[in-house]
């Protein structure tokens, strides 16, 4: 799954929150701030049910976040990912 989350999602712990959620769901992939000041993007791979749950969770985010939009699409898994991590922005 590729997702882009927009709103007040930078500077509020969104990447760390996503890392925690993804690890709890047994997913692998990465999350990073977008090139702008209002988005976070991520790639996650794993069980379809876990991806569905992560997508639903993204609409809430951590307490200080204000999610305005979640754009998510399913893509074939690329493999080669050993864990979920925060990527350099």
TAPE-V103253 format. One record per residue. N is the residue number from 0. RES is the residue in one letter. SS is DSSP state (2 for helix, 1 for strand, 0 for the rest). PSI is psi in radians with two decimals (none if undefined). OMEGA is omega in whole degrees, -180 to 180 (none if undefined). Layout:
# TAPE-V103253
n=N res=RES ss=SS psi=PSI omega=OMEGA
n=N res=RES ss=SS psi=PSI omega=OMEGA
This chain:
# TAPE-V103253
n=0 res=X ss=0 psi=2.35 omega=169
n=1 res=X ss=1 psi=2.40 omega=177
n=2 res=X ss=1 psi=2.55 omega=173
n=3 res=X ss=1 psi=2.15 omega=-178
n=4 res=X ss=1 psi=2.23 omega=-179
n=5 res=X ss=1 psi=2.75 omega=-178
n=6 res=X ss=1 psi=-2.59 omega=175
n=7 res=X ss=1 psi=1.44 omega=-174
n=8 res=X ss=0 psi=-0.03 omega=175
n=9 res=X ss=0 psi=2.44 omega=180
n=10 res=X ss=0 psi=0.22 omega=-178
n=11 res=X ss=0 psi=0.21 omega=179
n=12 res=X ss=0 psi=0.29 omega=-176
n=13 res=X ss=2 psi=-0.72 omega=-180
n=14 res=X ss=2 psi=-0.75 omega=-180
n=15 res=X ss=2 psi=-0.67 omega=176
n=16 res=X ss=2 psi=-0.77 omega=179
n=17 res=X ss=2 psi=-0.75 omega=177
n=18 res=X ss=2 psi=-0.83 omega=-180
n=19 res=X ss=2 psi=-0.79 omega=-180
n=20 res=X ss=2 psi=-0.82 omega=-178
n=21 res=X ss=2 psi=-0.75 omega=178
n=22 res=X ss=2 psi=-0.71 omega=178
n=23 res=X ss=2 psi=-0.46 omega=180
n=24 res=X ss=0 psi=-0.01 omega=179
n=25 res=X ss=0 psi=0.49 omega=-179
n=26 res=X ss=0 psi=2.76 omega=172
n=27 res=X ss=1 psi=2.73 omega=179
n=28 res=X ss=1 psi=-2.60 omega=-179
n=29 res=X ss=1 psi=2.81 omega=175
n=30 res=X ss=1 psi=2.50 omega=-179
n=31 res=X ss=1 psi=2.70 omega=171
n=32 res=X ss=1 psi=2.58 omega=175
n=33 res=X ss=0 psi=3.07 omega=-180
n=34 res=X ss=0 psi=-0.14 omega=180
n=35 res=X ss=0 psi=-2.93 omega=-180
n=36 res=X ss=0 psi=0.15 omega=-173
n=37 res=X ss=0 psi=0.40 omega=178
n=38 res=X ss=1 psi=2.73 omega=173
n=39 res=X ss=1 psi=2.45 omega=177
n=40 res=X ss=1 psi=2.69 omega=-179
n=41 res=X ss=1 psi=2.73 omega=171
n=42 res=X ss=1 psi=2.27 omega=179
n=43 res=X ss=1 psi=2.46 omega=177
n=44 res=X ss=1 psi=2.52 omega=179
n=45 res=X ss=0 psi=-2.81 omega=-178
n=46 res=X ss=0 psi=2.45 omega=-180
n=47 res=X ss=2 psi=-0.68 omega=-180
n=48 res=X ss=2 psi=-0.66 omega=179
n=49 res=X ss=2 psi=-0.67 omega=177
n=50 res=X ss=2 psi=-0.71 omega=177
n=51 res=X ss=2 psi=-0.77 omega=-179
n=52 res=X ss=2 psi=-0.77 omega=179
n=53 res=X ss=2 psi=-0.75 omega=179
n=54 res=X ss=2 psi=-0.76 omega=178
n=55 res=X ss=2 psi=-0.72 omega=-179
n=56 res=X ss=2 psi=-0.56 omega=-178
n=57 res=X ss=2 psi=-0.47 omega=180
n=58 res=X ss=0 psi=-0.34 omega=179
n=59 res=X ss=0 psi=-0.98 omega=-178
n=60 res=X ss=0 psi=-3.08 omega=178
n=61 res=X ss=0 psi=2.91 omega=-174
n=62 res=X ss=0 psi=-0.68 omega=-176
n=63 res=X ss=0 psi=-0.18 omega=-178
n=64 res=X ss=0 psi=2.68 omega=173
n=65 res=X ss=1 psi=1.61 omega=-178
n=66 res=X ss=1 psi=2.19 omega=177
n=67 res=X ss=1 psi=-0.58 omega=-176
n=68 res=X ss=1 psi=2.49 omega=173
n=69 res=X ss=1 psi=2.08 omega=175
n=70 res=X ss=1 psi=1.98 omega=-178
n=71 res=X ss=1 psi=2.49 omega=175
n=72 res=X ss=1 psi=2.55 omega=178
n=73 res=X ss=0 psi=2.34 omega=178
n=74 res=X ss=0 psi=2.71 omega=177
n=75 res=X ss=0 psi=2.45 omega=179
n=76 res=X ss=0 psi=2.40 omega=179
n=77 res=X ss=0 psi=-0.40 omega=-178
n=78 res=X ss=0 psi=-3.10 omega=178
n=79 res=X ss=0 psi=0.06 omega=179
n=80 res=X ss=0 psi=2.19 omega=-176
n=81 res=X ss=0 psi=-0.41 omega=-177
n=82 res=X ss=0 psi=3.10 omega=175
n=83 res=X ss=1 psi=2.33 omega=-176
n=84 res=X ss=1 psi=2.88 omega=174
n=85 res=X ss=1 psi=2.10 omega=-179
n=86 res=X ss=0 psi=2.72 omega=176
n=87 res=X ss=0 psi=2.44 omega=180
n=88 res=X ss=0 psi=none omega=none
